Amino acid sequence: MSKKILLVSANTYTSPYPVYPLGVSYLKTYLRQVLPEFEVSVYDLNFGGIVSLEEVLRTGEFRYVGVSLRNIDDNNLYAKNSFIRGYREVTDCIRAHSKACVILGGAGFSIFPDILLQCLEADFGIQGEGESTLAELLRTLEAGEDPSHIEGLVFRDTHGEIKVNSRERYAESLTLHFEENWLDYYWNGSGMLNVQTKRGCPHKCIYCSYPVIEGRKVRSLDPLEVVDTLKELYFGKHINYVFFTDSVFNIDRNYNEELARRIIESGVKVGWGAYFSPRNLSREDLQLYKQAGLTHIEFGTESFSDQQLENYRKGFHWADVVEKSHFCDDLGIFYAHFLILAGYGETEVSLEETFRHSRELTNTVIFPYIGMRIYPDTELFRIALREGRIASREELLNPVYYVAEGVDLTTLQARAKATGARWIFPGEGSEELMARFRAKKRRGPLWEYLRFGGEG
């Protein structure tokens, strides 16, 4: 059997829009650079589903199949749609139609590495950043050697016990090439493509899984590589909007300044958006980013109450939220605030403060989540254990939420709407409205059209 590996994107969740499987493309690009003796193929379940995957497996004669799990569930308290059953169909399909070694990875897998390796019956898994670990695993297996020393590897020891290795090292350089035959689907379906500029998050938000997935050490990608990717998209594919998928874009001001200046110098006219924090951000920063193409900011604000911002360990205050919002207003940058209502520590007093403060933000869209999804190895997980809300990590594979006691969930939406601010709750039909705008070839996140009832 030749040295062939198939990388499968198992994500089929497309709400609010389909998201290009970036991790698979980073992996393929990296493997082709460092393991040229391998033939690397990719498959996206959004194209043909399980039926077409069966045919690929039957005819491909793959020695290894890597499966990327992007999400565990829909992160919606009211729906609680778990994706584990669909992932099991994928691994069952691989076992039924191939003798390949099955390797799991991706953001969703990295949150529950030991649990998912067990329940999906895979051979190996990779927790966190996958490029260098996967390459080392393939080399080691091909040499017939013991892979148990590899950083980030999830495996069974000689007693059948699942182990998750820690990690100290990361890939030193990463290049990205998109799949030609996937671009039209994601570009037309979402009006943007996604690109990374950095990995890792040093912040200490109590609920967040990013440090679990990517680590706390921030690794900035070579700005020249990022700009080359943008040039390939813009000049080669006529794609003029991207979203930088960093956990928080404005972590490293010096790096961002260099990146912005190189984008400007490149002549690339690509609009872009990113996740931002209302801290470590000046008006001058925003002016430069706008020159480099910034059009949309998604603030991970979580609350308009100082007490809740402290409870959530956000590291900024309501005054910072107002200041940065006004900077965006003055500079003509679209921005939205994403909030968590009824999370840890929330009271009727803090909720009323959030609703009252929302009246001061007249030029934004507010997207609230209700309650906090509890993920393993977060501070919220430890809080929930202490309070007796949960008993183990294993029960979290099915969606479990932390909802503050004494908060009336039935009135949240009415109270928010009464403020006059533009609140968009889950399930309010915004996806259908934005789909109409995408059909008209409008690009970017498009939530700015929701500010004034969808016609702005």
N, C-alpha and C positions, 0 to 999 in steps of 0.2 A: 504494500500500500504506500502510495506517495505521501509526502509531507503536506497534507492539506488540512486547513482549518476553516471552519465556517463560523462567522460571528453573527448571532441572531439578535435583532432588536425585538423584544417581546412586548413592548408597549403598544397598546391599541387604544388608549384613552385619549380622546381628541377634544376635551372640553377645557378651556373655551376655544381652543384651536389645536390642530396637530403640531407637535413639536419635533423638529428634526432630531434624529438619534445621534447626537454629537459624540457621545462616548464611543460608539461603534466606529465612527470615522477616525477619531483620534487613534484608536487601537489599530485599525487597519493600516493607517499611514505609518505608525511607529513600527509595527511588525515588518512591513515591507522594507523599512530602512535597516533594521537591525538583524532580521532573519530573512535575507533574500532567498534562501533555499526553500522557504515555505510558500505555498500557494494559498493566498488569503482571499476568501470569498465572504460576501455579506448577504444577509437576508433580513428584510423588514416585514413583520407580520401585517402591516397595513397594506401590503401588496400581496393579495392572494390567500392570506390567513394560513390555517393549519393544513388545508388541502394542498396548496402549492409547496409548503414546507416539506410535506411527505415526499413529493416528487424530487425536490432538491436533495433530500437526504438519501433517497433510494439510488439516485444516479451519481451522487457526488463522491462517494467513497472517501469520506472525511475521516481523518484519524482523531481530530479534536473538534468539538463544537462548543463555542463560548456563547452563553446566553446572558444578555444584559437586561436586568430588571430595573426599570426606571422608578416606578412608584409602587407602594404597597396597597394604597387605597385612594379614594378621591378627596380625602381631607375635608369632608363635609359632614358635620354632626347629624344633619337631617337625613342624609342618604346612606352613609356608612357602606359604600360599595367597596368590597375587598376584591383585589385582583389575583389573589393567590390561586384560586381554582383555574383561572386561565393560564397562569404560569405552569401549573401542574400538567395541563393539557400539552403544553409545549415540551416539557421534559419527557412526558410519557410518549409523545410522538417521536422524539429523538431516540428513545430506547427501543421503540417498536420498529423503526426503519433504519437504524444505524448501529454499528458497534463502537461508535466513537466515545472517547473519554469526554465527559460532560463537565464543563467549568462554568460556574456562575459568577456574576459580577454586576456592577451597576450601583446606583445610589440606593435603590430600594433594598437590594441584597445586603449592602454594607451596614444597614441599620439592624438587620436581624441575621447576621452571617451564619451562626451556628444553627439557629432554628430552621432557616430556609435550606441549608445544606441537607439537614435531616429530612424535612418534610417533602422536599423535591427530589430527594435521593440522587443527588449529583455526586461526582467523584471528587471534585475540588471546587473551591471558591476563592475569590479575591476580595478582601475587605479594603475599601478605599480606592485610591488611584491605581489603575490597572495596568498601565503600559509596561513598565519595567518588570513588574511581578509576573505578568503573563509571559513575557519573553523569557525570563529566567526559568519559569516553570516548564515551558516547552523545551528549552535546551536540556534541562535536567532529565525530563522524562525520556527524551530522545537518546540521552546517554545512558539510560537505565540506572540512574542514580536516585538516591533518596532526596525528595524535595522538601522535607520537613523543616529545613532551616530557612526557607525563603520568607522574606519579610512580607507581611500582609496576606500570607497564604492561609486558607481555611481548609483543613484536612482531617482525616481520621488517623489517630496514632495506631500503634500495633495492637492496642487493646480495644480498638473500635471507638474510642472516645474522640469527640470532635474538638479540635484545637483551633484557636485563632491567633496567629502570630502578630506581634506588634510590628511597628514600622518606624524606622529612623531615616531612611533614604527615599528619595523620589526621583523621577525621571528628570534629567538635567536639561533636556531640550525637547520641545514638542512642535511638530508641524501638523497642519490640518489640511486635508483635501476632501472636498465634499463628493458624494456619489452623484454622478451626472444624471442617472435615471431616477433619482429621488427628488431632485431639485424642484421640478415643476409642481409636484404634488404639495410639497411643504411651502413653497413660495406662494402658490395660488391659494392654498388653504389657510395660511396664517398671515400672509403679507409681510413676512420677515424670515430671516434665518438667524440662528444663534451661534455665538462665538464666545470663547473664554479669553480673558486677559490675565486672570490670576486664579489660584486655587487656595483653599484654606481660609479659615475665619478665626481671628483672635478674640472676637466678642464673646460675651458670657450670658446671652439671653437664655433664660431658664428652660425654654421649651424647644430650642432649635437643634436640629439634627445635623446641620452643616459641619460643625466641628467633629462629629462622630464619623461622617462620611468622608470629609476631605482633610481632617486634622486641623489643629490650631495654627500650625506654622504656615505663613503666607508665602506662596511661591508665585512670583510674577513671571508670566511667559514673555519671551523675547518680543519687545514691541515691533521689531522689524518683521518677525514671523507673523504677528497679528496683522500688520499693515499689508504684508504680502497676501494674506488670506482675503482681506478686504479688496485688494486690487484684483485678485482672481475673480471674486464675485462681481465686482462692479464693471471692470473692463472686459472680462471674459464671458460673464453670464448675464450682464445687464440687471443685476440685483442691486437695489439701492437702499435697502433697509436691513439692519441687523439689531439683535438684542444681545448685549453682553451679559452672560449668565453667571457672572461672579456672585458669590454669596452677598457681598456688599461691594459695589464698584469703588466707592471713595474710601478705601482702606489706606492706600498708599498714594499720598499726594504727589510725591516726586515722580513716581512711575507714571501716574496718570498724566502729569504735565508733559513728560517725554512722549508718551503715546499720542496725546492730542496734537502735539506739534508735528510729529511725524505723519499723522493722518493729514494734517493741513498741507504739509510739504509734498505729500504724495499726489495731490490733485484728485484724490478719490472723493466723490460727492455722495457719500453714503450717510443717510440719516441713521441715528441709533438711539436706543434707550437702554436703561439698566436699572438694577436695584440700588437704591441709595439709602444711606442713613442721614438723619438731620444733624449729624455731628461731623467734625473734620471736613467742613465744606464752607468755602468762602464765596462771596459774590464774584471775586476774580477767577476762582476756579470755574464757576459756572459759565462765566463769559468765555473763557478759553474753550471749555467743552462744547459750548454752542458753536463756536467758530469751527470746531472739528466735526460738527454734525449732530450734536445732542439735540433731540427734540422731545423726548419723553423720560420722565423720572417716575419710578414706582418706589415710594417711600415705605419702608417697613417700620411704620410709626407705632402701631399696635395699640396706642391709647392717647387720648388728649388730656389725661389726668396725670399730674406729677406723681401722685401716690402709686398709681398703677405702673407708670414708667419705672419707678423705683422697684416695685414688686417684680416686674419682668426683667430687671437688670439691663435696661436699655442704654444707660449711659448718657442720656440727654434729657432735656426738660421741655415742657410745653412752649416756653419762650423760644427755644431753638426751632421747634416746629413752625411757629409763626414766622420767625425771621427767614428761614429757608423758603417757606411758601411765598413770602413776599418777594424774595429774590427772583424766584421763578416767574411770578406775575410780571415783575418789571422787565425781565429779559425775554418774555414771550416763550417760555419753556412749559410745555404741558406737564402736569404732575397729578398723581393720584396718591391717596393715603390708604394703606391697608391696615386694618385694625383687628384686634381680638377683643370681643365683648364677652364678659362673664368668665374670664380666665382666672388664674390663681390670684387671690386677694381682692377680687372685684367686689364692690359693695354698691348699694343703691346710690350712695353719695358720690363715689368715683364715676359711676355711670352718668349721673346727672351732670357732673363736671365735663365729661366727654361730650355729651349732647350739647351742653351750653357753649362749649368752646367751638364746636363744629359750625356754629352760626358765624364765626369770624372768618371762616374759610369759604369764600363765595365763588372761587374760580377753580374748584377741584372736584374730583369724584372720590367718594369714600367707599371702599369695599370692606365690609366687616365679615370676619369669621366668628362663629359662635362657639365658645369653649376652646380648649387647647388639646390638640391631639397629643397623647402621651407617648413619647418614644424612649426606648431604652437608653441608659447611660447619659441622660440629661439631668439637670437639676430638678426639673419638674417630675421626672421619674422617681427620684429620691424623695421628693416631697410627698408624692402620692403613696409611696411605700410607707413612709412614716405615719401618714394619716390613715392608713389602712384602706385606701381606695382601691389598691391593687395588691396582689400577693406575689407576683412573679413577672419576669420578662416575657415568658411564653404567652401569657394571656393577652399581650399587647399586639400580637400578630393580627388579630381581629381588632378593628378600630375601637379604642377606648379614649374617652375624652374627660378632661378635667373641667368641670363646670362649677363655678362658685355657688355655694349654698346661699339661699336668701335672695337671689336675683330672679326676678320675674321674667322668664324667657318669652312668655306669651305676648308681652307688651313692647318688646325691644324694637320691633320694626315700626310700630305706630309712633313710638316716642322719637325715634330717629327721624322719621318723615316729618314730624311736627316741627323740627328745627328749621325747615326750609332749605337745608343743605342737600346736596345730591348724593344720597345714600343708595347703593346698589347691593341688595342682599342676594345670597345664592338663590337661583331658581326664578329670578324676576324677568327672564326673557331677554336679557342683554346680549346673550350669545347670538340669538336669531337676528337682532338688530345689527350687530357688528358683522355678521355673515353677509348681510345685504350690502354693507359698505365694501367688504372685501370683493364681492361680486362686481362692484363698480371699479375695481382695481385700485382702491385706496390702500396704502401700505402703512405698516406700523401697528401698535397695539389697538388703536382706534377707540379706546375708552373716552377720549376727549369729546367724542360726539355724544356721549351720554350726559354731559354736564347740564345741558338744557333740554332734556327730554328726547335727545337723539337726533335733533335736526340742526344742532349747532355747527 
